[in-house]
Amino acid sequence: MSKDVGKMPSRRQIFAGAVRNVTGALLAGVGAAVLMKRHRLVREGKCANRGICRGCEVFDRCGLPAALSAKSVIARTVNVAE
């Protein structure tokens, strides 16, 4: 019986583990919510990148007015440079 008592975690260890697990779950939940919101905005045709087209990961297939305008400017710039 004395061997089992030494292996039991202390109250502090249990509390620290619970806090660690809850914090990890909250961070994962917030990350998932952010990703879901971004995908929903893109599906609804709203800019998920706040109108900053350069460097946007969906710029090539984006059909929003700001992206189309940026694409036409890039196309004109490339044609002028050639």
Long-range contacts (C-beta under 8 A, 24 or more apart in sequence): none
